[in-house]
């Protein structure tokens, strides 16, 4: 019975890895759908998640290890290559699974899905690796190529980061991207205190610690917060700690009107609404109807009636709202997502350097569109979940050059939680994943000044 369950998990992993590569599907969405569809027990969910994310995170390293043992990898069917990767991942990185068991399972799957020849090839490759050992990554002479292969990050990205942030910071970022992130939640303090929420979750069997970074945040060391009674009752929502800093950056005051210009699924909108203490109004817009429904669902669950979601293209906001009609505007812009690779490891293989160029043009259009809606002396906050100067610092520099009616808001530091201030110098903040184990994130705050006109 145990063998059958394990075999099913590995076959499921193989199917999902195949689909992710073949159809460019997102790993997190596919995995969640499969878990719900199969109603897997927690033990199997743990193994399946480890196999999917681990194999994806280490794909380039695994291919480097496999290449000398494959005569013609280009002729291999994709599922066979995925089977070799996922098996080698277990052999190299998972101590609890004996090599012989991993190889046996792989050969059985190869027999079932292919023919004797494929089963023989899989068995031969894996047993030769077991006997001869792995090629050494240290033999790669060029430091950036060695870092790219050793941490499974595309070479163009490693070079780009090294140019922008230096080798050491790049190395730290690549290494932490290979680790699993902690799930974090934001307590709805309009309904319950953090301490009380922690107590309720611990009674349910969760292992929780209070975030040392964000006063209303918690970290789950054991258990999925989305399956808790506290979540169902609207006492908390799932959100990364970096993302929670955006509402702090806005510095909202009661009864203000706030625009969240790219709002789905609503994590930042609901945080802003909570910080308004259920007063004022948050207009939360998104281009897609199904995404706006997510904002609605989140607002309803958290019992926040001061959020008004709207299906709208953010580039057209000027046609829908009067100039200078918002006290605060948030543009959490579409971006390359290079800060969230721990949650979505497939992003690093999917993105190309030209995507960054293309996205930076979209970001400028969006900034230009929302800027007129900010009231005089109002605040515009720009944020992304990426680590790239072109999408972040340079985007803001370009915007300020074209918009003399805005200035850097150097009071941003005072609005941020105390633990964040040492990372800041002035009006903006680049968070690296290694700073405090959260997503890579960028936040800039600008103020509209009444004395200058464009």
N, C-alpha and C positions, 0 to 999 in steps of 0.2 A: 504493500500500500504506500509506504514512504517513497519507494523508488518511483512509483507512478506519479505521485504528487510532484517530486523534484523534476521528473522528466517533463511534466506539463508546464512547470514554471520556466524551464529552460527553453522549451519549444515556444512558449508564449514570448519570451524574451527575444528569441530568434525572429519570430514574426514581426514584432514591433520594431526591432532594429532594422529589419529589411524595409518595412514601410516608411520609417523615418528617412532612410537614405534614398529610397526609390521615389517616394512621393513628396519629398521635402516637407513632411509633416512635422509638427512640433511635438517634441518628446513628452513634455509635461501633459499636454492635452490627450495624446494617444494613451499614455500610461494610465491617467485617471479614468478614461473611458473604459479601458480594459479591466481595471480593478473593479469598477462598478458593474460591468457586464458579467464578469465571472464570479462576482461576490467572493473574492479570495479571502482566506483566513489571514490574520495579521502576520503570521510567520512567512507565508508565501508572498505577501505584499512587500515585506522587508527584503526578501531575496530578489524578487523581480525588480524592485526599485534599484537595488544595488547593482544588479547585472546590467540594466539599461543605462543608468547614469554613469556607472563606472566604465563600461565599455565605450560609451560616447566620449567621456572626459579624456580617456587615454588612447583614443583611436590611432593617432599618429605614432605614438610610442609602440603600440601593439603591432602596427604595420611595419615599423622599423625592425622589430624583433622577428616578425614572420618572413619578411622578404628573402633573406638568405636561404630559407628552407622551401621556398616555392619556386618551381622552375619557370612557370608562366602564370603569374597571378592575374593577368589581363583576361586570360581565357577561362578563369574560374567563374562559375555562376555566383551571383552576389550573395545568395543565401549560404553558400559554402564558405565564402570569405567571412561572413558575419558569424558563422558557427565557429570558425577557427579563432576569430577575435574574442568572442564571448567565453570560449573555453580557456584560451590563453590568459584572459583577464583573471579568471578564477585561479589558475595555476600560479600566477605571479603575485596577485594582490589579495587573495582571500585565503587566510591561514586555516580557516575552519573546514575548508573543503579539500580532501586529499586529492592529489594529482590523478591517481588511478581512477577515482570516482568521476572526476570531471571528464577525463579522456573516455571512459566507458560510456558515459551519457552521450558524449559527442558522436561516438561511433554508432551508437544505437539510433540517434536522430538521423545521421547520414544514411544508414541502411533504410530507414523508414521513408525518407524523402527522396533519396537518390537511388544509386545502384551500388553493387559491390565495389566497383572501381573508385567511386567517391568515398565510400566508407574506408577503403584501403588507403586512399590519399590522406584523409583526415587522421587516421590512426598513425600513418607513417610520419607525417609532419609533426604531430604532437609528441610522439614517442622519441623522435630524433631530438627535438628541443629539450625534452626531459633528460635525455642522455648527454647531450653535448653542451647544454646551457645556452644562455642568451647572448647575442652580440652586445658589446659594451658601447653605451651612448658616449662615453668619454673619448672614444676613437674619432668622434666628429670634431674636426680641428677648429672650425669657425665658431666663436662663442655664441653668436645670436642664433645660428642654425642649430647648435647643440641645445640651447635653451628651448627653441621652438619644438624640436623633436622630443626632448626630455619631458616637456610639460604639455605636449599636444596642443600647441597654439600655432596657427598659420604663420609662416615666416614674415609675410608682409606686415602682419599685425605686431609681432615682436619687434621688428625693425622700427615701425612707426612709434610704438610706445617708448622704445629705447631713445629715439631721437627727441621725443617730447618730454619724457620724465626721467631719463637716465637708466642705466642697466640695472642697478640694484633695486630700484622701485618696480621696474618691469618684472624682474625675477620674483620678487615677493608676490606681486599680483598674479603672475602665472601659476605660482605654487599654491596660493590659497584658492585659486579657481578649480583646483583638483579635489578640494575638500567639500563635504556636504554642508549646506547652510543650516542654521537653526531656524525653526519656524518661530516667528514673532507675532505677537498680537497687540492691538491697541485697545485698552479698556475704555469703554464708553462712560466717561466720568460724569456725564449728565444723569446717569442712572445708578452708578455704584463706584465706590472707591477702589483703587488698585488692590489694596490689602484685602479687602472683602472679596474681590473677584478671585484673587489668588487662593484664598481660603476655600471658596466654592469649588474651584477647579481641582484643588488637592483632595477635597472630599470625593470628587468623581474619579480619583486615581491618577490624575495628571501630575507630572513632576515639573514644577514651575519655578523660575527665578525672576525677580524683578529686574528690569533693564537698568544697568548703571548709566545709560546714556539719555533715555527719554523718560520723564517722570510718569507718563501714563502707559508705558510699554511693558510687556512681559515676554519672557522667552520660554518656549516649551522644550524641556529636556527629554520628555517622554510623553507621547500621545499627540494626536492630531486635533488641534484646537477647533477646527471646523466641525468636528463630530461631538463637541461638548454641549451640554444643556445651556451653559452660559452663552455660547455662540447663538443657539436657537432663540434664547430670550433677549437677544440684542444687547448683551452686556459687554461684548467685545467684537472686534473684527480682525481679520488677518491682514497685516500690513508690515512691510519691512521697516526697520528703524530709520534708515536713510530717507525713505519716502515720507515718514512722519515729520521730518524736519521742515518740509515745505510749508505746512500750516503755520509753523513757528515763524518762518521767513516772512509770511504775509502780515503777521502781527495784527490780526483783525480785532476790531472793537465792536461791542454790542451794537445792534441795529444797523450795521453797515450792509451795503449791497456788494456782493462779490461775484465775479465771473470766473468759472473754471472752464477754460476754453477747449481742452481735450480731456474730458473728465472720466471716461469709462475706465475701469468698472466702478469707480466712485469712492475709492479709498481716501483720496485727498479731499474730495467734496464733503464726505461725511465727517472727516476730522475738522474741516473748517466750520461746518455747521455746529459741531460740538463746541468748538472754541467761541463761536458766537453765542453760546449758551442758549440755543434754540431761538434766538432773536434774529432780526435782519433777514437776509435772503441770499441763498447761493444759487445762481443760475448755472447749471451744469450741462454743457453741451457736448455732443459727440456726433460724428457723421453717420453712424450706423444705428438703425432702429433697435436691433437685438442688443447692442451694447448699452443703449440708453435704458433698455429694460433692466439691465444689470444694476445701473445706478438707482433706478426706482426700487428694485428689490432690496438693495442694501439700505437705502434710506428708510424704507418701510420696516425692515427687520430691526433697525436701530432706533425706530420711533422718532425720526427727525423730519418734522413737517416743514422746515424752512429751506428744504432743497427743492428746486424746480428744474427737473431734467427736460432737455429739449433736443430734438433731432435737427442738427444744423451743421453745415460746413463752416469750420472756424475761419476760413478765408473770406467768408461772406458776412461776418458779424456786423460789419458797418452798415449793411443794408437792413439789418434787423433791429439794431439798437442805436439810440442817439449817441452823439459824441459826448464824451466825458460823463457817462451815466453810471460808472462803477467806482466805488472807493478803492477797491483792490481787484487786480486781474492776475490770474495764474495761467501761464502757458506752460504746461508740462508737455513739451513738444515730442512728436514722433521722432525716434532716434535709432541709432544702430544697436542699442541694447547691449553694448559691450561690458556694461557693469553688472549684468545679471547672468553671467555664464555659469555660475554655480547652480542656478535654478534651471537654466536652459542651455546645457552644454553644446547642443547642436548649433547654436547661434554662431559659434566661432568658425565652423566650416561653411556656413551658409553665406556669411557676409563677405563682400569684396571691398577693396579700397574705393572703387567707384561709387559704391552705395553710400559711403560717407559724404562724398562730394554732392551726390544727388540730394541726400537728406539735408545737408546744410543749406541748400537753396530753398527747400520746403520750409525749413525753420525760419529763414529770413522773411519769407512771404507771410507766415503766420504772425511773426513779431510785428511786421508792418500793419497787418490787418487789425490786431487787437490794441495797438498803441493808442489810437485816437479815442478809445472807449474809457481810458483811465482819466479820472477827475484830476484837476490841478491839485498838486500836493498829494496825489494818490500814489499807490505802490503797484509796480508791475514786477512780478516774480517769474523768472524763466528757469525751468528745470528740465533735466534729462536723466535717464538711467544709463548713461554711458560714460566712458573714460576716453575722451578724445578732444584735443584742443580746438580742432576745427568746428566741432559741433557745440563747443562750450565757450571757453574764453574768447576765441576769435569771432564766434557768432555774436557775442555781446559787444565786442569792440566795433564790429561792422555796423551793428544796429545804432550804437551811440554816435558814430560818425555821421550817420544819416538823420539822426533825430536829436538835434540840440535841445529840444524841449524836455529831454530826460537827462538825469545825472545819476552817478553811482550813489546808492543809498548806504553810506558808511555806518549807519546805525544798525545794520543787520545783525552785527555781532552781539549787540545788547539784547536782541530778541531771542537769540538761540539758547538752548539749554546749556547750563554751565559746562558740562562735560565736553561740549563741541567747541567752545570758544578757543581753546589752545590750537585747534586745527585751522583757525581763521586769521586772516590779516585785515580784510576790509569788507567790501560789498558782495563778495562771492566766495564759494567754497567748493572745492573738488574733494569728494570723499572717495578714497580707494577702498577696495574690499578688505584689505589688510588693516585698515585703520582701527575698526572695532568689530570686524566680522560681519558687516552688513553688505548690502549691494553697493557697487560703484555708482556714484551719483554726483550731479552738479547742480548747484543752486546759485542764482544771481538775483539781487534785488536792486531795482531802479526806481527813482522817484521822479514824478513829473513836476517840473518847476514852472511857476506862473510867470516868471520874469522874461523867459526867452520864447521866441516864436520861431517856427521853422522858416 
